[in-house]
C-alpha cells in the first residue's frame, strides 16, 4: 500500500509538471525557433520582430540586465540622420517619448525644466525622444517584450570552447558554461564581442585593416605629429581629443632613462595607413547627477596610483598661451561631454587628450577569456573612478575644474551596484565578421552602393583613439581618432550580416557584422543595431518558413517583410 501511495504521488507530480510545461521534454523547454545570444538592443529588436512574425524566441543574456549600452549609459543617441531610423528602432524612441509624457516619471525635476540639445533635440512636431535615462530604456524594453512569445534567460554565458554543436555547416545547439543547452532553427549572435560567431568557426578579424586592403584612406594607423602652425594642428583630424603639444612622456621630465609614464606604448608607432590589431578605446558612459538626494560622491579607489594621472596634470599645466583657446572648447576645460538627460542626470562621455577613454588598454579584450575580460572591465572602472576623484578633488587640478566636477556623482537609482557604476563597458568594437560582402569606406561615402539593403547608417565615420605614443618631437600623443563626415545615409547589405555559406547556414550577426574598422565606425550606433536586429529577426523567420539557408533567401521577399515592418531602406 505504501508503495502504491508513493507511486501515485510521483505520477501526480509528473502530471502537474507536464501541465505546467505543456508536456514538453527537456529539449523542448530549452528550444525555440529563433535563439538569440545577447540581449542587447539588436537582440531585443530581433526577438520582437521574430515573435511578431509568429516565431518562438529565446533570448540568452550573459548578464542580469537587458539592453546593452542603451540601458547601460548611452542615453544621448548617436543618430547622424533621424530619417534613416525606422521600424522597431523608431518605435522604441516613440515609446521613450510616451514614457516621459507621464508626469510620474519625472522624479528629480519637472519636465518643463529639462532641455535636450544637439542632434538628440526633438523637433516641435516629433513624436520621438532621443535622450533618456538608462532605467527608462530598460522599462520601455521590458514593456515592448511583454505579451510576446519570447523567453528570456539571464546569467548564462556561452561555452566558447565546446559550446557550439554543428552538423556540417548548421548549428544544432549551443551550450552554456552552466551546462544548459539550447536548441534552435536559426541562431542570432547579438553580442558586442561576437562570441557565438567566433565559437561557430566563422571568419572574422580584429583591429584595423591597412588602407590598401580595401582601397580606403581613413583606416589603419592615424599618426599625429603636430603641424608647424596652430592652423595645421587644428585641421589635422587626428589632433582632436589629443594632448597639448609639449606634454613630456617620461616619469622624470626630460629623462628618457626614467621610463615612460603609464599607458604610453613602447616602441615604434607604425606608419600612416598601416594595419594593426588596435581596437578603439573603451570607457563607461557614466550616468551622473547633481541632485543631492540622488548623488553618490566620487570616491578615491583603494588601489589609486597618482602616477596614472600624471599626464592629466601635465596636460593642464601645458594649456597656456594661444593654444589654450583651441583647447578650452566645451565645459571649463573639463575633459568630458556631459550631455543632459532627464531627471538631472547625464550621459557623460570622453573628450580631450586625457579623459574617460582608457586608450590602448583594451586590445586583448575581444579574444580574452571571460575571467580576463572581467579584469579588463575592472581596470577600466578603477581607472575611471580614479579619474573622476582626481578631477573633483586633487589639488593639482585647476580649481575651476574641481569646482565643476565635484558637483556631480553617480546615481543611486540607476544600476545594480551600490557605488552607482554600471557593469556594461562601452565596447566600441571587438570582432568583425568577414562574410561574402565587407562594408567599407566606399559604402559610407556613397562611392559604392549595395543593391540588397536591410537598413541604413548615417553617422560619421568615427573612431576613438587606439594608442598613446611618443611622437617625433618627443612629446606624448594619442593616435587613431577619425571624425569623418558622411554626407548622406547609406544602405547596409544583407550579405554583411550573414556568414559565408560554407561556414554556417543558420547564423545571423547584426552587431559584429562584416565591415572594415572605419566603416564599422559609422555603422556601430545603437539605433542602427536595432535596425539590423529587426532585419535579422525578419530574415530568421523567412529562413524557417522557406526551409532555406540564411544566404539563400530571395532579396525581394526580405525587402517585402522589412517594408511591412516600417524599415527605412533608402
C-alpha positions in Angstrom: 0.0 0.0 0.0 2.8 2.4 0.9 4.5 1.7 -2.5 1.2 2.4 -4.3 0.8 5.7 -2.4 4.4 6.7 -3.3 3.9 5.8 -6.9 0.6 7.8 -7.0 2.4 10.8 -5.6 5.1 10.6 -8.2 2.5 10.3 -11.0 0.6 13.3 -9.6 3.8 15.4 -9.5 4.6 14.3 -13.1 1.1 15.2 -14.3 1.2 18.7 -12.7 4.7 19.3 -14.1 3.5 18.2 -17.5 0.6 20.6 -17.4 2.8 23.5 -16.2 5.2 22.9 -19.0 2.8 21.8 -21.8 4.1 18.2 -21.6 7.4 19.3 -23.2 10.6 17.4 -22.8 13.9 19.0 -21.6 14.9 19.7 -25.2 11.6 21.4 -25.9 11.9 23.5 -22.8 15.2 24.8 -24.0 14.4 25.3 -27.6 12.8 27.9 -29.8 12.5 28.7 -33.5 15.0 31.6 -33.1 17.7 31.5 -30.4 19.3 34.9 -29.8 22.6 35.0 -27.8 22.9 38.5 -26.4 20.0 40.7 -25.0 21.5 43.9 -26.5 19.4 46.5 -28.4 19.9 44.4 -31.5 18.9 41.2 -29.7 15.8 42.7 -28.4 14.6 44.1 -31.7 15.4 40.8 -33.4 13.3 39.0 -30.8 10.4 41.4 -31.2 10.4 41.1 -35.0 10.6 37.3 -35.0 7.9 37.0 -32.4 5.6 39.3 -34.3 6.1 37.0 -37.3 4.8 34.2 -35.1 8.0 32.5 -34.3 9.0 31.3 -30.8 12.0 33.2 -29.5 14.6 32.6 -26.8 17.0 35.3 -25.6 20.0 34.2 -23.7 21.6 37.2 -21.9 25.0 36.6 -20.3 24.4 39.3 -17.6 21.5 40.1 -15.4 20.4 43.2 -17.4 18.9 43.6 -20.8 19.6 46.3 -23.3 23.4 46.5 -23.5 24.6 50.1 -23.9 21.1 51.5 -24.5 20.3 50.6 -20.8 23.9 50.9 -19.8 24.5 54.7 -20.0 24.4 55.6 -23.7 21.3 57.8 -23.4 22.3 60.6 -25.8 21.6 58.7 -29.0 24.2 58.9 -31.8 22.0 59.2 -34.9 23.5 61.1 -37.8 20.1 61.4 -39.5 16.9 60.6 -37.8 15.1 59.9 -41.1 17.3 56.8 -41.6 15.8 55.2 -38.5 12.5 53.2 -38.9 10.7 50.1 -37.7 11.2 48.8 -34.2 14.1 51.2 -33.6 11.9 54.2 -34.2 9.1 52.6 -32.2 11.5 52.4 -29.2 12.2 56.1 -29.4 8.5 56.9 -29.7 7.9 54.8 -26.6 10.6 56.8 -24.8 8.7 59.9 -25.7 5.5 58.3 -24.3 7.4 57.3 -21.1 8.4 60.9 -20.4 4.9 62.2 -21.2 3.9 60.5 -18.0 4.5 63.1 -15.2 5.1 60.3 -12.7 8.4 59.5 -14.4 9.8 63.0 -13.6 11.1 62.4 -10.1 14.1 64.7 -9.8 13.0 67.6 -11.9 10.0 68.9 -13.7 9.6 68.1 -17.4 9.5 71.8 -18.2 12.9 72.2 -16.6 14.6 69.7 -18.9 16.3 70.9 -22.1 17.8 68.4 -24.5 20.3 69.5 -27.2 22.5 68.7 -30.2 21.5 66.0 -32.6 19.2 64.5 -29.9 16.9 67.5 -29.8 13.3 66.6 -30.6 11.6 68.9 -33.1 8.3 70.6 -32.3 6.2 68.0 -34.2 8.3 64.9 -33.4 6.7 62.0 -31.6 10.1 60.6 -30.6 12.6 61.3 -27.9 16.3 60.5 -28.3 17.7 61.3 -24.8 16.8 59.2 -21.9 17.8 57.6 -18.6 19.1 54.0 -18.7 16.3 53.0 -16.3 13.7 54.5 -18.8 15.2 52.5 -21.6 15.0 49.3 -19.5 11.4 49.9 -18.6 10.5 50.6 -22.3 12.3 47.4 -23.5 10.5 45.2 -20.9 7.2 46.7 -22.0 7.9 46.0 -25.6 8.9 42.4 -24.9 5.8 41.7 -22.8 2.9 39.6 -24.2 5.1 38.1 -26.9 6.3 34.5 -27.3 9.7 35.4 -26.0 11.5 33.6 -23.2 14.5 35.3 -21.6 17.2 33.6 -19.5 19.8 35.6 -17.6 23.3 35.0 -16.4 24.1 32.3 -19.0 27.5 32.6 -20.7 28.3 30.6 -23.8 30.9 27.8 -23.5 33.2 29.3 -26.0 35.4 26.2 -26.3 32.9 23.3 -26.9 29.6 25.1 -26.7 28.5 25.1 -30.3 27.2 21.9 -31.8 27.2 21.8 -35.6 26.2 19.2 -38.2 28.1 20.1 -41.3 27.5 23.9 -41.6 24.4 24.0 -39.4 24.3 24.9 -35.8 22.1 22.5 -33.9 22.5 23.7 -30.3 24.6 26.0 -28.1 25.7 25.1 -24.6 26.5 27.4 -21.7 29.2 27.2 -19.0 26.4 26.1 -16.7 25.8 23.0 -18.9 22.4 24.2 -20.1 22.0 23.5 -23.8 19.6 25.4 -26.1 18.3 24.2 -29.5 17.0 26.4 -32.3 16.4 26.5 -36.0 18.1 29.8 -36.5 20.7 31.5 -34.2 21.5 35.2 -33.9 24.7 36.5 -32.3 23.7 39.8 -30.9 26.7 40.3 -28.6 29.1 43.2 -28.9 32.0 40.7 -28.8 30.9 38.2 -31.5 31.4 35.2 -29.1 28.9 32.9 -30.8 30.1 33.8 -34.2 33.7 33.0 -33.2 32.8 29.8 -31.4 30.9 28.6 -34.5 34.0 28.9 -36.6 33.1 31.9 -38.7 35.8 34.0 -40.3 36.4 37.3 -38.6 39.0 40.0 -37.9 40.1 42.2 -35.0 41.8 45.6 -35.4 42.4 47.9 -38.3 42.9 46.9 -41.9 45.6 48.7 -43.9 44.2 51.4 -46.2 45.5 49.3 -49.2 43.4 46.2 -48.3 40.0 47.7 -49.3 41.1 50.9 -51.1 40.4 53.2 -48.2 42.0 56.4 -46.9 40.8 56.5 -43.2 41.8 53.0 -42.0 45.0 51.9 -40.3 47.4 54.0 -38.2 46.5 57.7 -37.9 49.7 59.3 -36.9 49.7 62.7 -35.2 52.9 64.6 -35.5 51.9 68.2 -34.7 51.8 70.7 -37.5 54.3 73.6 -37.6 51.5 76.1 -37.1 48.4 76.2 -35.0 46.2 76.1 -38.1 47.9 72.9 -39.3 47.3 71.4 -35.9 43.6 72.3 -35.8 43.0 71.0 -39.3 44.6 67.6 -38.7 41.8 65.2 -38.0 43.8 63.1 -35.6 44.6 66.0 -33.3 41.0 66.0 -31.9 40.9 64.7 -28.3 44.7 65.0 -28.1 47.3 66.5 -25.8 48.7 70.0 -25.7 51.9 69.8 -27.8 54.5 70.0 -25.1 53.4 67.3 -22.7 56.5 65.3 -21.6 56.0 61.5 -21.6 58.7 60.4 -19.1 58.4 59.8 -15.4 61.1 62.3 -14.8 60.6 65.1 -17.2 63.2 65.2 -19.9 64.8 61.9 -18.7 64.0 59.1 -21.1 66.0 56.7 -18.8 63.4 57.2 -16.1 60.8 55.3 -18.2 57.5 56.2 -19.8 54.5 57.2 -17.8 51.7 54.7 -17.5 49.6 53.8 -20.6 52.1 55.1 -23.2 53.0 52.4 -25.7 56.6 51.3 -26.1 58.4 51.2 -29.4 57.6 52.2 -33.0 54.2 53.9 -33.6 53.9 52.4 -37.1 53.4 54.1 -40.5 50.4 56.0 -41.8 47.6 53.8 -43.0 49.3 50.6 -41.8 47.0 47.8 -40.4 47.4 46.5 -36.8 45.4 44.8 -34.1 44.5 48.0 -32.4 41.0 48.5 -31.0 39.4 51.9 -30.4 39.3 52.8 -26.8 36.5 51.7 -24.4 35.1 53.6 -21.4 32.0 53.7 -19.2 29.3 56.1 -20.4 28.7 57.5 -17.0 25.3 58.3 -15.7 25.9 61.2 -13.3 23.6 63.5 -11.3 24.0 66.8 -9.4 20.8 66.2 -7.3 21.9 66.0 -3.7 19.3 63.4 -2.7 20.3 61.0 -5.6 24.0 61.6 -5.8 26.9 59.3 -4.7 30.1 61.3 -4.3 33.2 60.2 -6.3 35.4 58.1 -4.1 39.2 57.6 -4.3 39.7 53.9 -5.3 41.7 51.8 -2.8 44.3 51.0 -5.5 44.6 54.6 -6.6 48.0 55.4 -8.2 48.7 59.1 -8.6 51.2 58.4 -11.4 48.4 57.1 -13.6 47.1 60.7 -13.8 50.4 62.5 -14.2 49.7 63.0 -17.9 46.4 64.7 -17.0 48.2 67.1 -14.6 50.9 67.9 -17.2 48.3 68.5 -19.9 46.6 71.1 -17.7 49.9 72.7 -16.9 50.8 72.9 -20.6 47.5 74.7 -21.5 48.9 78.2 -21.6 49.1 80.8 -24.3 47.1 81.0 -27.6 46.7 77.2 -27.8 44.5 77.4 -24.7 41.8 79.0 -26.7 41.7 76.0 -29.0 41.9 73.6 -26.1 39.2 75.1 -23.9 36.3 74.2 -26.1 33.5 72.6 -24.0 32.9 72.9 -20.3 35.6 75.0 -18.5 38.4 72.7 -19.5 36.7 69.7 -18.0 37.6 66.7 -20.2 34.2 65.3 -20.7 31.0 65.7 -22.8 28.4 66.0 -20.1 25.1 65.7 -22.0 21.9 66.4 -20.1 19.4 63.6 -19.6 16.0 63.8 -17.9 15.8 63.9 -14.1 19.0 65.9 -13.6 21.2 63.1 -15.0 23.8 62.9 -17.7 25.3 60.7 -20.3 29.0 61.6 -19.8 31.5 60.7 -22.5 35.1 61.1 -23.4 36.6 64.4 -24.6 40.1 65.9 -24.9 43.5 64.2 -24.6 43.2 62.6 -21.2 39.7 61.6 -20.3 37.4 58.6 -19.8 38.7 56.6 -22.7 41.3 54.1 -21.4 43.4 54.3 -24.5 45.4 51.2 -25.5 44.2 49.2 -22.6 41.6 47.1 -24.3 43.4 45.4 -27.2 43.2 42.0 -25.6 39.5 42.3 -24.7 37.9 40.8 -27.9 39.7 37.5 -27.7 40.1 37.4 -23.9 38.6 34.7 -21.7 35.6 35.7 -19.5 37.9 35.9 -16.5 40.4 38.1 -18.4 37.6 40.3 -19.6 36.3 40.9 -16.1 39.8 42.0 -15.1 39.9 44.4 -18.1 36.5 45.8 -17.1 37.6 46.3 -13.5 40.8 48.0 -14.7 38.6 50.4 -16.8 36.3 51.0 -13.9 39.1 51.6 -11.5 40.9 54.0 -13.9 37.7 56.0 -14.5 36.8 56.1 -10.8 40.3 57.4 -10.1 40.0 59.9 -12.9 36.7 61.3 -11.6 38.1 61.6 -8.0 41.2 63.3 -9.4 39.2 65.8 -11.4 36.9 66.6 -8.4 39.4 66.8 -5.6 43.1 66.6 -6.5 45.0 69.9 -5.7 47.0 69.7 -9.0 43.7 70.1 -11.0 42.7 73.7 -11.7 40.3 75.0 -9.1 37.5 75.8 -11.7 37.7 72.2 -12.9 37.4 70.8 -9.4 34.5 73.1 -8.5 32.6 71.9 -11.6 33.3 68.2 -11.3 32.7 67.9 -7.6 29.1 69.0 -8.1 28.5 65.6 -9.7 28.4 62.0 -8.7 27.0 58.6 -9.7 23.2 57.9 -9.3 21.6 55.9 -6.5 18.7 54.8 -8.7 20.1 53.6 -12.0 22.3 50.5 -11.6 22.6 47.4 -9.5 26.0 48.2 -8.0 25.9 50.1 -4.7 28.6 52.6 -6.0 26.3 53.7 -8.9 28.6 52.3 -11.6 27.2 50.1 -14.3 28.6 46.7 -15.4 28.2 47.4 -19.2 31.5 48.6 -20.6 31.3 50.7 -23.8 32.7 48.1 -26.2 33.0 50.3 -29.3 34.3 47.5 -31.4 35.6 43.9 -31.0 35.5 41.1 -33.6 34.1 41.9 -37.0 32.9 39.1 -39.3 34.4 38.5 -42.8 31.5 37.4 -45.0 30.7 37.5 -48.7 30.4 41.3 -48.6 32.6 43.6 -46.5 31.1 47.1 -45.9 33.9 49.7 -46.4 34.6 53.4 -46.5 33.4 53.4 -50.1 29.9 52.5 -48.9 30.0 55.2 -46.3 30.9 57.8 -48.9 28.4 56.6 -51.5 31.0 55.6 -54.0 29.7 52.1 -53.9 26.0 51.3 -53.2 24.6 47.9 -52.3 21.5 46.5 -54.0 20.3 44.4 -51.1 19.8 46.9 -48.2 18.4 45.7 -44.9 18.8 49.0 -43.1 20.7 52.3 -43.3 23.5 54.0 -41.4 24.1 57.8 -41.3 26.6 58.6 -38.6 30.1 60.0 -39.5 33.0 57.5 -39.7 34.1 57.7 -36.1 37.0 56.0 -34.4 38.2 56.9 -30.9 41.9 56.8 -30.2 43.6 53.5 -30.3 47.1 54.1 -28.9 49.2 56.6 -26.9 52.8 57.0 -28.0 55.8 59.3 -28.1 55.7 61.4 -31.3 58.7 62.6 -33.4 59.1 65.7 -31.3 59.5 63.6 -28.1 56.1 64.5 -26.7 53.1 62.4 -25.9 50.3 61.9 -28.5 47.2 59.9 -28.9 46.7 58.0 -32.2 43.7 56.6 -34.0 41.0 59.3 -33.9 38.9 59.7 -37.0 35.9 62.0 -37.3 34.9 61.9 -41.0 31.7 63.3 -42.4 29.1 61.1 -44.1 27.1 63.3 -46.5 24.0 61.1 -46.7 22.6 57.9 -45.2 23.9 54.8 -46.9 22.4 51.2 -47.2 23.8 48.2 -45.3 24.0 44.9 -47.2 22.0 41.8 -46.4 25.2 39.8 -47.2 27.2 41.7 -44.5 25.1 40.2 -41.6 25.2 36.6 -42.8 28.4 34.4 -42.8 29.8 32.6 -45.8 27.5 29.7 -46.5 30.2 27.0 -46.2 30.9 28.2 -42.7 27.3 28.3 -41.4 23.8 28.2 -42.9 21.7 29.3 -39.9 23.6 32.1 -38.1 22.9 35.9 -38.4 25.3 38.6 -37.0 23.7 42.1 -36.7 26.4 43.7 -34.5 29.7 42.2 -35.3 28.8 42.4 -39.0 31.2 42.3 -42.0 32.7 45.7 -42.2 36.1 47.3 -42.1 37.3 49.2 -39.0 36.4 52.6 -40.4 33.0 51.6 -41.9 32.1 49.9 -38.7 32.9 53.2 -37.0 29.9 54.7 -38.9 27.5 51.7 -38.5 28.2 50.9 -34.8 25.4 53.1 -33.4 22.6 51.7 -31.1 19.6 52.8 -33.3 21.3 51.1 -36.3 22.0 48.0 -34.3 18.2 47.9 -33.5 17.5 48.3 -37.2 19.9 45.4 -38.1 18.4 43.4 -35.3 14.9 43.7 -36.7 16.2 42.7 -40.1 17.9 39.7 -38.6 14.6 38.7 -36.9 12.8 39.0 -40.3 15.5 37.0 -42.1 15.4 34.3 -39.5 11.6 34.0 -39.8 11.8 33.7 -43.6 14.5 31.1 -43.3 12.3 29.0 -41.1 9.2 29.4 -43.3 11.1 28.5 -46.5 13.5 26.0 -45.0 16.5 27.7 -46.6 20.0 28.8 -45.6 20.3 32.3 -44.4 22.3 33.1 -47.5 19.7 31.7 -50.0 16.6 33.9 -49.5 15.3 36.0 -52.4 16.1 39.6 -51.5 12.7 40.7 -52.9 11.0 38.7 -50.1 13.2 40.1 -47.4 12.5 43.6 -48.7 8.8 43.0 -48.6 8.8 41.9 -45.0 11.1 44.8 -44.0 8.9 47.4 -45.7 5.9 45.9 -43.9 7.8 46.4 -40.6 8.4 50.1 -41.4 12.1 49.7 -42.1 13.8 52.5 -44.0 15.8 51.1 -46.9 16.6 54.1 -49.0 
